[in-house]
Amino acid sequence: MCVLIIVGNRIEVRKLRGSAVGMPEINTDNLDEKQVQLLAEMCILIDENDQKTGADSKKNCHLNSNIDKGLLHRAFSVFLFNSEDKLLLQQRSDAKITFPGCYTNTCCSHPLHTSSELEELEAIGVRRAASRRLEAELGIPMDQVPPEEMTYLTRIHYKAQSDGVWGEHEIDYILFMQKDIEVNPDPNEIKTHCYVTKEELKEMLKKAKNNELLITPWFSLIAETFLFQWWDNLQNLKQFMDHDKIHRM
């Protein structure tokens, strides 16, 4: 059994019962203190069929050394549109450990290994987590983004390296919502935010290909494959709901 120990700005994983062998220490001195604290959160480990296999820290789930061994966790991506059919984007803060400064969809995060967010019926646990993180990142009051108003479309499975140490390996639940909401972002999470039209997003994707701006890999994958068809049918999303297939990307 291992325990997660925070020592100053360092996180160490140590084995109990006198074992001298543990996971290597990762020096986090150069990382944001608040983001380092969040690395202790417990994510939901899954297999490639999205079946729960256990729990591990956010830190361990995002180390490339573990991802290379197959460690996989559950995640979600929210796409929130206003009444003008514009999509709310965020630019991740420079404090973020993975993909800092990248533009991405409205909110991307993880359900935690807690009883309320582990509940799987109609992905209610994931939708609860999305409501929680929309408030934490964007300052949207949770009563404005209740789980029951989110549409769970499908899941994607992807893997991407952020740098030599950190990366992502997730089965990502795609959640859609259309509503006018209040936004008051946490600057530790979000650098900027904006609403975009389809044409404006297509221009951003072109700029990303020319290395003129940065976009997260999961958002780029979704935008290049599914997003615009879904966007064209915001009032008729049921035709795209597929809770059986996991799209491998």
N, C-alpha and C positions, 0 to 999 in steps of 0.2 A: 504494500500500500504506500502511496506517495502523498506528501502534503506540500501545499504551495505556501512559501514563506516570502513575505515582502521585507527586504532589508534596505532601508533608504529608498533609492530609486532603482534597486535591483530586485528581480524576482528569481527565487531559487526553488527548484523542485527537489525535495529530499525524500529518500525512502525511509520508512519507519523500521522498527525492530532491528536496529543495529547494522543494517546493510551499508557497506561503504561505497556501493555503486549506485549512482543516481544520474539523472539527466544532466547534461552540461549546463552550467550557469550561462544565462544570456545577459550581457551587460546592457542595461537600459538607461545609463546615466545621461545619454544624449537625447532621450525621449521626453515628451511632455509628461509632467507628474500626474495630471488627471487621467490622461490616456493610459498611463502605466497602471494606475489603480484599477481601471476597467478591465485590464488583462486577467484579473482574478475571477471575473464572472465565469460561471460554468455553462458551457454550451452543450447542446444535445448531439452526441455522437450517433451516427447512422451508418448502415451499409449502403451499397449502391442501389438498393431497392427502397431506400428511405425507411428502413426498419430500425428502430432504436436499438443501440448496442451499449449505451452507457453515457458517461459524462466526462468532460475534461475542460480545463481552463481555456479561456479565449486565447491566452498566450500559446499554449501547446497546440491548439487547433490552427494557429496562423504561422507556425514555424515551418519553413520549407523542408527542414530535415524530417519533420513528422509527416508532412503532406506527401513527400516522396515515398514514404512507407505506406501510404494509403489512408491516412487519417482524414475523415470526412465528417462534416457537421451540417446541421440544418440551418437555413437562413431564409430571408424574405427580401423582396424588392417591391416597394410601393410606388405606384404611378398615380399621382393625384392631379386631377384636372379641375379647372374652374368652370364657371358657367359659360365662358366664352370658348370652351374647348381648348384652352391653352394648358400645357403641361408645366407643372412646377418642378424646376431643376434646382439642385444645390451644387455648389463647389465645395468639396471637402476641405476642411481647414488644413493649414500646414502642420498642425499638431498631430494629425491622424497618423497612425503607425503604418497602415497600408494605404497606398495610393493617395498620399497627401496632395492637395491642390488640384485634384481631378474633378471635372464635372461629372455628374451622375444623376440618376433619377431621384425622385422626391426623397426617398429614405431607403437605406439598405442596412440591415442589421441581422440579429439572431434572436430567436426565441431562447429563453434560458431554461435550464434543467430544474424547473419548479413545477409544482402540481398544476397550476393554472395554465402554464404555457406548454406543458407536455401533452395536454388534452388534444386528441387528434380528430375527433368527430367534426367533419366539415372544416377542418383546419382552424378550429376556434382558438387553439392555443397560439398558433402563429399569428392570427389576426389580433389577438390580445397584445402580443408582443409588439406588433406594428403600431397599435394605438399608443402604447407606452413610449416607444422610441420617437414617434412623430412629435410627442410633447417634449421629450428630452432633447431632441436635436433642433427642431423647428419652433418649439414653444407653442405648438397648436394645442389648445385645451382638449383633453381626452374626450370630453362630451361632444366635441365637434367632429371627432373621427372615431365613433364607436365601432367595435369589431363587426357588428351586424350590418353596417353600411358598406363594408368592403367586399368586393367581388373577388373570390379566389379563382383564377383562371387555370393555371397549370404550373408545372415545375420544370426547371432546367438544372442540369448538372454540368458544372464547369470547373476549371482549375486555371489559376493564373498566378505568376510570381510578381510581387511588387518590387522587391529588390533581392539581394543575395541572401537575406535572412528571413524575410516575411513574405507571406503570400495568402492566397485564398483557395479553398477546395470545398465547394458547397453544393448542396441541392437546395435550390433557391425557389421559394414559393412566390409566384407573381400575383400581386394584389392590385386591383384597380379601384378607384374611387373618384367620383365627380361631385365637387361641392366647393362653395366659396367659404374660405376659412380665414382665421387670423393667424399671422405668422410673426414670431418673435424669436429669431434663431439664437442659439447658444454659440458665441464666436469660437469657443473651444472645439466645436464640432463642425461649424459651417463658416466658410470664408465669405461667400456671397450666395445669393439665390435669385432666381428670375423665373418668370413665366414665358414660355416660348410657343410659337406656332409650329406646325409641321415643317413649313418652309425654313423657318429659323433654325430648327434642329437639324435639318438636312445640311444647311450651311455650316453648322458647327461640326457635323460629322466629316464634311469635306476638309475643314481646317484641321481636324484631328489627324486625318490621313496625311496632311502636309506638315505635321508636327508644329502647327501654329497654336494649338491648345491641347490639353490633356483630358481624356475621357476614360472612365473606368472600363476595364475589359468586359465586365458583365453587362453594363449598359450598352456598350458598343455592339456586343453579340445580339442582345435583345432587339436593339434598334435596327440592326441590319437584317434581321430575320422575321420578327413578328410584329413589332410595335406599330408600324404605320397602318397595317390592316386592322389591328385592334382599335387604333385611334379613329379610323374611319367609321367605326361601328360602336361608338360609346353607348348608344341607346339600345344596342342589341348584342351584348357581349355573351349571352348564353350560348350562342352557336360556337364559341371558341373555348368553352369550358371543357377541359379534359383532365380529370383527376386520376386517370389510370396511367397515362404515359408520362415518363420522365424524359425530356428532350436532352440528349447527350450532345454537348456543344464544345 
